Amino acid sequence: MISKIFRSVFLSTVIVLLISIASSLVISSYLMAKTDSEAMTEFANKLAAKINDNQEIDLSLLGIDTYRINLISSSGHVFYDSKIDVNKENLENHSDREEFRQALKYGRSKIYRMSETLDKRTVYYAVRLDNGNVLRCSYTADNIFSQTISLFLHLLIIVVLSIGISIILAKRLSAKIVEPINCIDLTKPQMDDVYPELRPFLDRITEHQHRIKKLLRKVTAAHLQMKVMTSNMSEGIFFLNKKGEIITLNQGALSLFKLEDEKELIGKPLFQIDRSALLCDIYEKKEALDNFNKEVEINGKFFNLIFSKITNKEKIIGYVLLFIDITKDKQLQKQRQEFASNVSHELKTPLQSIIGRAELIENGIVRPDDLKSFGLKIRTEGQALLNMINDIMFLSKVESGVKAQKEQINIKTLVDSVADSLKDKAQKKQVSIQVNCKEASFLFVRRYMSEILYNLIDNGIKYNKEGGKVECNISTNNQNLYISIKDNGIGIPSEDLGRIFERFFCVDRSHSNKDSTGLGLTIVKHIIEECNGHINVDSKLNVGTTFSITLPIEQ
């Protein structure tokens, strides 16, 4: 900017100087010519007056070298010339000269003529005398170009000195002009004392700064919001720029690849995270790839990888990789397959028993005395089959997430009813049932509570010893219901504690009753999870098992 101002000031000064010199030359030449012309006119008028007073005056005695004086007769014959001896030279007739003709006609005449040969200007002034003759005075002067050439050395010195002074002044002036601009504090432009012409510019800077700060706050807030949202997601997210370098990633992505510091990965290519063939292929072929979903396995877990391009007006500006954990879905799929296999196996056994006995009866092979026992076996197997189907249907209903209707229940009445329904089974096993529960009413799904109590007490009887006991303790407060069902039966091996809630799992089939479907604890676990409660199991082999349940309730 300083150099531009310097050039402008310097060139302006030089141009003004040249214009000034040229104007001065023109004006001085004009004034000089005017002064000389007026002086010659005054001289000629006085000389004409003298000649009119004295016709016999000898002009050669005047000794005038400043002007050329001619006396011309009315016919145009020159009979006196102060520069030439007319007696020795014959001068041409001047009757055709403009100044002569005008003087005869008007009494006075002034004519300017340029000499192309000499490149000079001649001024003529003619006055008609009383005797009819014409007095003509003239002088020759250089034109403005000739004067300039004659003054060239002086003008050159003036121009050189002026240019030197202009350079010094232009440097100082440009530095002084720019100094207030360089001292502007752009963080607080309105506080600066600057040129009034710059005030609108500084006001616009301030306005733009406010806009930038406002936009920056919005961008920061949006970035922070996105950061918070993505950091709380279990899915892993990678945002890449056009080159395939990481712009940002969330905590889920760090956990997915067992990484620690996010900052060390920013700006790094994608394949530095994991040098698997898939990520290397994505990095190398990112522009040619179409958006896709693909199932991948990483560190023993299964993920659905979603690759998508980020475009703006059909121009690629980045990429996003989303890793969705589908490990649970895989496990559920595996459990469904195992469940279907187990159901087929569990249903097949009683059905085969029923079909086999029915075929024996149909073919008349069974003796009449054995028909009653065969019918009992068929009914027992059919009842077991029906119980299993009912449990499967109920479990399916609970797992579907369908909200059951709550109602006001009395927990003491309900637990006494469940204990009474299992009284005969307990007596056959010589197991006593002890219930410790106070009167309490609350809102809950009656069927759910009945299933929990029935299955846990029933298991306490089935997996108990002869002469054993099942103790049921129930208490409540304003928020929760606490259930503890304890038996002193065969217990559960520590290696099987993690599997007792699996479908159709039995700790020891040799100690279990044949009427067990293997779904009781599975149903209990799903009901408790559906009701936002939790269950704990404490068991020792040949000592006993305790189930502790906490359920939220509504008064």
C-alpha positions in Angstrom: 0.0 0.0 0.0 2.9 2.4 0.8 4.5 1.8 -2.6 1.2 2.5 -4.3 0.7 5.7 -2.4 4.4 6.6 -3.1 4.0 6.1 -6.8 0.7 8.0 -6.9 2.1 11.0 -5.0 5.4 11.0 -6.9 3.7 10.7 -10.3 1.2 13.3 -9.4 4.0 15.7 -8.3 6.0 15.1 -11.4 2.9 15.6 -13.7 2.0 18.8 -11.8 5.6 20.0 -12.1 5.7 19.4 -15.9 2.3 21.0 -16.4 3.4 24.0 -14.3 6.6 24.4 -16.3 4.7 24.1 -19.6 2.1 26.5 -18.4 4.7 29.0 -17.1 6.5 28.8 -20.5 3.3 29.5 -22.4 2.1 32.3 -20.1 5.6 34.0 -20.0 5.9 33.7 -23.7 2.4 35.2 -24.1 3.1 38.0 -21.7 6.5 38.8 -23.2 5.0 38.9 -26.7 2.2 41.1 -25.5 4.6 43.5 -23.7 6.9 43.7 -26.8 3.9 44.2 -29.1 2.5 47.0 -26.9 6.0 48.6 -26.6 6.4 48.5 -30.4 2.9 49.9 -30.9 3.6 52.8 -28.6 7.0 53.5 -30.3 5.4 53.4 -33.7 2.6 55.8 -32.7 5.1 58.3 -31.2 7.4 58.0 -34.3 4.4 58.5 -36.6 3.5 61.7 -34.6 7.0 63.0 -35.0 7.1 62.3 -38.7 3.7 64.1 -39.1 5.1 67.1 -37.3 8.3 67.1 -39.3 8.2 65.6 -42.7 11.9 66.2 -43.2 13.1 64.1 -40.2 16.0 61.8 -41.0 15.1 58.4 -39.5 18.6 57.0 -40.0 19.8 59.3 -37.3 17.6 57.7 -34.7 19.9 54.6 -34.5 17.1 52.2 -33.5 18.1 48.5 -33.6 15.2 47.1 -31.6 12.7 47.4 -34.4 12.8 47.3 -38.2 11.3 50.5 -39.6 9.9 50.9 -43.1 8.5 53.9 -44.9 6.2 52.8 -47.7 4.6 55.0 -50.2 0.9 54.8 -50.9 1.7 52.8 -54.0 3.6 50.1 -52.0 7.1 51.2 -52.9 9.5 51.0 -49.9 11.7 54.1 -49.8 13.2 53.6 -46.3 14.3 50.4 -44.5 16.3 50.7 -41.2 17.9 47.3 -41.8 18.7 47.6 -45.6 20.0 50.3 -47.9 17.2 50.8 -50.3 19.5 52.7 -52.7 21.6 49.6 -53.2 18.8 47.0 -53.2 15.6 47.0 -55.0 12.8 45.8 -52.6 9.7 44.2 -53.7 6.5 46.2 -53.8 4.6 45.8 -50.5 1.2 46.8 -51.8 0.0 43.2 -51.3 1.0 43.0 -47.7 -1.9 42.6 -45.3 -0.6 45.2 -42.7 -0.1 47.7 -45.5 -3.5 47.4 -47.0 -5.2 47.5 -43.6 -3.3 50.5 -42.6 -4.3 52.4 -45.7 -7.9 51.4 -45.1 -8.2 51.7 -41.3 -5.2 53.9 -40.4 -3.6 51.3 -38.2 -2.9 47.5 -38.5 -1.1 44.8 -36.5 -0.3 41.5 -38.2 1.5 38.3 -36.9 3.3 36.1 -39.4 5.2 32.8 -38.9 8.3 32.0 -40.8 8.4 28.3 -41.5 12.0 28.5 -42.7 13.3 30.2 -39.6 10.6 28.8 -37.3 10.1 32.3 -35.9 7.3 34.7 -35.4 7.3 38.3 -36.9 5.0 41.1 -35.6 4.1 44.0 -37.9 2.5 47.2 -36.9 1.7 49.8 -39.6 0.4 53.4 -39.3 -0.9 55.6 -42.1 0.9 59.0 -42.0 -0.8 62.3 -42.8 1.0 62.5 -46.2 -0.5 59.2 -47.2 2.6 57.1 -46.7 2.7 54.2 -44.3 5.1 53.7 -41.4 5.7 50.1 -40.6 7.5 48.7 -37.5 8.3 45.1 -37.0 10.4 42.7 -34.8 11.1 39.0 -34.9 10.8 36.7 -31.8 11.5 33.1 -31.1 8.4 30.8 -30.6 7.7 28.9 -27.4 9.6 25.8 -28.5 12.7 27.8 -29.4 12.5 29.5 -26.0 12.2 26.1 -24.3 15.3 24.7 -26.1 17.3 27.8 -25.2 16.2 27.2 -21.5 16.7 23.4 -21.7 19.7 23.3 -19.2 18.0 25.4 -16.7 14.7 23.5 -17.0 16.6 20.2 -16.7 18.2 21.3 -13.4 14.8 22.4 -12.1 13.2 19.1 -13.1 15.9 17.0 -11.5 15.8 18.9 -8.3 12.1 18.8 -8.2 12.0 15.0 -8.8 14.5 14.5 -5.9 12.4 16.6 -3.6 9.3 14.8 -4.8 10.8 11.4 -4.0 11.7 12.5 -0.4 8.3 14.2 0.1 6.4 11.2 -1.4 8.2 8.7 0.9 7.4 10.8 4.0 3.9 11.6 3.0 3.0 8.0 2.1 4.5 6.7 5.4 2.6 9.4 7.3 -0.7 8.6 5.4 -0.4 4.8 6.1 0.8 5.1 9.7 -2.7 5.6 11.2 -4.0 2.7 9.1 -1.2 0.4 10.3 -2.0 1.3 13.9 -5.6 0.3 13.6 -6.5 -2.3 16.3 -8.8 -4.7 14.4 -10.0 -6.3 17.6 -11.5 -2.9 18.6 -11.6 -0.9 15.4 -14.2 1.6 16.7 -11.8 2.8 19.4 -9.2 4.0 16.9 -8.7 7.6 15.9 -8.5 7.4 12.1 -9.4 9.4 9.1 -13.1 10.2 8.8 -13.1 8.6 5.4 -12.1 5.2 7.0 -14.8 5.3 9.6 -17.5 3.6 7.4 -14.9 0.9 6.6 -14.2 0.3 10.3 -17.9 0.2 11.0 -18.3 -2.5 8.4 -15.3 -4.4 9.9 -17.0 -4.2 13.3 -20.3 -5.4 11.9 -18.7 -8.3 10.1 -16.8 -9.2 13.3 -20.1 -9.3 15.2 -21.5 -11.6 12.4 -18.4 -13.8 12.4 -18.6 -14.1 16.2 -22.3 -14.9 16.1 -21.7 -17.6 13.4 -18.7 -18.9 15.3 -20.8 -19.3 18.4 -23.5 -21.1 16.4 -20.9 -23.4 14.7 -19.2 -24.1 18.1 -22.6 -24.8 19.7 -23.5 -27.1 16.8 -20.1 -28.8 16.9 -20.4 -29.2 20.7 -24.0 -30.5 20.4 -22.9 -33.0 17.7 -19.9 -34.0 19.9 -22.2 -34.6 22.9 -24.7 -36.5 20.8 -22.1 -38.7 19.1 -20.1 -39.3 22.3 -23.2 -40.8 24.0 -23.9 -43.1 21.1 -22.8 -46.7 21.4 -22.3 -46.8 17.6 -18.9 -45.9 16.3 -18.8 -42.9 13.9 -15.9 -41.7 11.7 -16.0 -38.5 9.6 -13.4 -38.3 6.9 -12.5 -35.5 4.6 -12.1 -35.7 0.8 -8.7 -37.2 1.1 -9.9 -40.0 3.4 -8.3 -38.4 6.5 -10.1 -38.5 9.9 -11.8 -35.2 10.8 -13.5 -36.4 13.9 -14.7 -39.6 15.7 -16.7 -40.4 18.7 -16.0 -42.4 21.9 -17.8 -45.4 20.4 -15.3 -45.5 17.6 -12.4 -45.3 20.1 -13.8 -48.2 22.1 -14.6 -50.2 19.0 -10.9 -50.3 17.9 -9.5 -50.1 21.5 -8.0 -46.6 20.9 -7.2 -44.1 23.5 -6.4 -40.5 22.3 -8.7 -38.9 19.7 -6.3 -36.0 19.0 -3.6 -38.4 17.8 -5.9 -39.7 15.0 -7.2 -36.4 13.7 -5.7 -35.7 10.2 -4.5 -39.3 9.9 -5.6 -41.6 7.0 -8.3 -44.2 7.8 -6.1 -47.2 7.4 -3.9 -46.2 10.3 -6.7 -47.1 12.7 -6.9 -50.7 11.5 -4.9 -52.2 8.7 -7.7 -54.7 7.8 -8.3 -55.4 4.2 -11.7 -53.8 4.3 -10.6 -50.4 5.7 -7.6 -50.3 3.3 -9.9 -51.0 0.4 -12.3 -48.3 1.5 -9.5 -45.8 1.8 -8.1 -46.6 -1.7 -11.4 -46.9 -3.6 -13.4 -44.3 -1.6 -14.4 -42.2 -4.6 -15.4 -45.1 -6.8 -17.4 -46.9 -4.1 -21.1 -46.6 -3.8 -22.9 -46.2 -0.5 -23.1 -49.7 1.1 -24.0 -51.7 4.2 -21.8 -54.6 5.2 -21.5 -57.0 8.1 -18.1 -57.1 9.6 -16.4 -58.7 12.7 -14.1 -56.6 14.8 -12.4 -57.8 18.0 -14.8 -60.6 18.5 -18.0 -58.5 17.9 -20.2 -58.2 14.9 -21.0 -54.8 13.4 -23.1 -53.5 10.5 -20.7 -51.1 8.6 -22.5 -48.3 6.7 -20.3 -46.3 4.3 -21.8 -43.1 2.8 -20.5 -40.2 0.8 -21.1 -36.6 1.9 -21.8 -34.5 -1.2 -22.6 -30.8 -1.9 -24.1 -30.1 -5.3 -22.9 -33.4 -6.6 -19.3 -32.7 -5.4 -17.8 -35.1 -2.8 -16.6 -33.2 0.3 -16.2 -36.1 2.7 -17.2 -39.6 3.9 -18.8 -41.1 7.0 -18.4 -44.6 8.4 -21.0 -45.8 10.9 -20.4 -49.0 12.9 -23.6 -50.4 14.4 -23.1 -53.1 17.0 -25.3 -56.1 16.0 -23.6 -58.6 18.4 -26.8 -58.9 20.5 -28.9 -59.4 17.4 -26.5 -62.2 16.4 -26.8 -63.7 19.8 -30.6 -63.4 19.8 -30.6 -65.0 16.4 -28.5 -67.8 17.8 -30.8 -68.1 20.8 -33.8 -68.3 18.5 -32.2 -71.1 16.6 -31.3 -72.9 19.8 -34.8 -72.3 21.1 -36.4 -73.7 18.0 -34.1 -76.7 18.2 -34.8 -77.2 22.0 -38.6 -76.8 21.5 -38.5 -79.4 18.7 -36.6 -81.8 21.0 -38.8 -81.1 24.1 -42.0 -81.5 22.2 -40.8 -84.5 20.3 -40.3 -86.7 23.4 -43.9 -86.5 24.9 -45.4 -86.6 21.4 -43.5 -89.8 20.6 -44.6 -91.3 23.9 -48.2 -90.4 23.3 -48.1 -91.6 19.7 -46.4 -94.9 20.7 -48.9 -95.8 23.3 -51.8 -94.8 21.1 -50.5 -97.1 18.3 -50.3 -100.0 20.8 -53.9 -99.4 21.9 -55.0 -99.0 18.3 -53.4 -102.3 17.3 -55.0 -104.1 20.3 -51.6 -105.2 21.7 -52.3 -103.7 25.2 -54.0 -106.0 27.6 -57.3 -104.7 29.1 -55.7 -104.5 32.5 -53.0 -102.1 31.2 -55.4 -99.7 29.4 -55.9 -97.6 32.5 -52.1 -97.1 33.1 -51.7 -96.4 29.4 -54.4 -93.8 29.5 -52.8 -92.2 32.6 -49.4 -92.0 30.8 -51.0 -90.5 27.7 -52.8 -87.9 29.9 -49.7 -87.1 31.9 -47.6 -86.7 28.7 -50.3 -84.6 27.1 -50.5 -82.4 30.2 -46.8 -81.9 30.2 -47.0 -81.0 26.5 -49.8 -78.6 27.2 -47.9 -77.0 30.1 -44.8 -76.5 27.8 -47.0 -74.9 25.1 -48.6 -72.6 27.6 -45.2 -71.6 29.0 -43.8 -71.0 25.5 -46.9 -68.8 24.6 -46.6 -66.9 27.8 -42.9 -66.3 27.4 -43.5 -65.2 23.8 -46.1 -62.7 25.0 -43.7 -61.3 27.7 -40.8 -61.0 25.2 -43.0 -59.2 22.7 -43.1 -56.2 25.0 -46.9 -56.0 25.1 -47.9 -54.0 28.2 -50.2 -56.1 30.4 -53.0 -54.4 32.4 -52.1 -53.6 36.0 -54.6 -54.0 38.8 -54.8 -53.6 42.6 -53.5 -56.8 44.2 -53.1 -58.0 47.8 -49.7 -59.6 48.0 -50.4 -61.7 51.1 -53.6 -63.1 49.6 -51.8 -63.9 46.3 -48.7 -65.6 47.9 -51.0 -67.7 50.1 -53.0 -68.8 47.1 -49.8 -69.8 45.2 -48.5 -71.7 48.3 -51.9 -73.5 48.7 -51.8 -74.6 45.0 -48.4 -76.2 45.5 -49.3 -77.8 48.9 -50.0 -81.2 47.4 -46.8 -81.3 45.5 -44.8 -80.2 48.6 -46.5 -82.9 50.7 -45.6 -85.6 48.2 -41.9 -84.4 48.4 -42.2 -84.0 52.2 -41.2 -80.3 51.8 -42.7 -77.6 54.0 -43.6 -74.2 52.7 -43.2 -71.2 55.0 -44.6 -67.8 54.0 -43.7 -64.5 55.9 -45.7 -61.7 54.4 -47.7 -58.8 55.8 -50.8 -57.3 54.3 -50.0 -54.9 51.5 -51.8 -53.7 48.3 -50.3 -52.1 45.2 -50.7 -51.9 41.4 -49.1 -54.8 39.5 -49.9 -57.3 36.8 -51.5 -60.2 38.7 -50.5 -62.9 36.2 -46.8 -61.7 36.3 -46.7 -61.8 40.1 -48.3 -65.2 40.2 -45.8 -66.6 37.6 -42.9 -65.3 39.6 -44.0 -66.7 42.9 -45.3 -70.0 41.5 -42.1 -70.8 39.5 -39.7 -69.9 42.2 -41.6 -71.8 45.0 -42.2 -74.7 42.6 -38.4 -74.9 41.8 -37.7 -74.8 45.5 -39.9 -77.9 45.9 -38.7 -79.8 42.8 -35.0 -79.3 43.5 -35.2 -80.0 47.3 -34.5 -82.9 49.5 -37.1 -85.0 51.4 -37.9 -83.2 54.6 -36.6 -79.9 53.2 -38.3 -76.5 53.3 -39.0 -73.5 51.2 -39.1 -70.1 52.9 -40.8 -67.2 51.2 -40.2 -63.7 52.7 -42.0 -60.7 51.2 -41.8 -57.0 52.3 -42.6 -53.6 50.7 -42.0 -49.9 51.1 -43.5 -47.0 49.2 -41.5 -47.7 46.1 -40.3 -51.3 45.9 -41.4 -54.9 46.5 -38.8 -57.3 48.0 -39.1 -61.0 47.5 -36.8 -63.7 48.9 -37.4 -67.4 48.2 -34.9 -69.7 50.0 -34.7 -73.5 50.0 -32.2 -76.0 51.5 -32.2 -78.3 48.5 -29.6 -79.7 46.2 -28.2 -76.2 45.2 -26.7 -75.1 41.9 -23.1 -75.7 40.8 -21.1 -72.5 40.5 -20.3 -73.3 36.8 -24.1 -73.5 36.0 -25.2 -70.3 37.8 -24.8 -68.2 34.6 -27.0 -70.6 32.6 -30.0 -71.2 34.9 -32.1 -68.5 33.0 -31.6 -70.1 29.6 -34.5 -71.8 27.9 -34.9 -75.5 28.7 -31.8 -75.6 30.8 -31.9 -77.9 33.8 -29.1 -78.2 36.3 -29.5 -82.0 36.7 -32.2 -83.9 34.8 -31.8 -86.8 37.2 -33.0 -84.7 40.1 -35.7 -82.9 38.2 -39.3 -83.8 37.8 -40.5 -85.0 34.5 -43.2 -82.3 34.5 -40.6 -79.5 34.3 -40.6 -77.6 31.1 -37.3 -75.9 31.7 -38.9 -72.4 31.0 -39.8 -71.4 34.6 -36.7 -69.3 35.4 -36.6 -67.9 31.8 -40.2 -66.6 32.3 -39.3 -65.2 35.7 -36.2 -63.3 34.3 -38.2 -61.8 31.4 -41.0 -60.7 33.7 -38.6 -58.9 36.0 -36.7 -57.2 33.2 -40.1 -56.1 31.6 -41.0 -54.6 35.0 -37.6 -52.8 35.4 -36.6 -54.9 38.4 -33.6 -57.1 39.1 -33.0 -60.6 40.4 -30.0 -62.1 42.3 -29.1 -65.8 42.8 -27.0 -67.1 45.7 -26.5 -70.9 45.8 -24.2 -73.5 47.2 -24.1 -77.1 46.1 -26.0 -79.4 48.6 -26.7 -76.4 50.9 -29.5 -74.5 49.1 -30.5 -71.6 46.8 -31.8 -68.1 47.5 -33.5 -66.0 44.9 -33.7 -62.2 45.8 -36.0 -60.0 43.7 -36.6 -56.2 43.8 -39.5 -54.8 41.8 -40.8 -51.2 41.5 -44.5 -50.8 42.5 -47.2 -48.2 42.4 -49.3 -47.6 45.4 
